[in-house]
Amino acid sequence: MFSGKIVEVGRPLNLFRNPQAGATQALVGAVLSVEAGLAGNALA
C-alpha cells in the first residue's frame, strides 16, 4: 500500500523476490535479514 491505496498484489514469495512497485521495493529493501547481519550490515 502507498498513500492508502494498494499498489501491488501477488503471492508473497513473488513480491519479495521481484517487487515491481516502488513502494514494495522500498519495503522489501528495508527488511533486515540474517544474511545482512552476518555480512556486518545489521543495526547496532
Secondary structure, DSSP 4 states (H G I P E B T S, - for coil): -BTTB----S-HHHHHHS--SHHHHHHHHH---HHHHHTT-S--
